[in-house]
């Protein structure tokens, strides 16, 4: 997943986001967690974007694109 995020000077306005070159117009939320690698653990990272996609004029669908490392889930889930 290739993501481009451009923030406005006014942080009250939503950022301009493209996923794989496609502009996202109805942004729902963005989450980004990242912890550096240490001698005791690998990098833990999670990134997700949720947005509304119009299926037709009446039915928007919430879509979420997410990537993460197994360290973010914990050793029990890897």
Protein Blocks (a to p, Z undefined) as FASTA:
>chain_A
ZZdddddfblkbccdddeehiacfbdfbdcdddddddfkbccdddddddddddfblmlcc
ddddddddfklnopklZZ
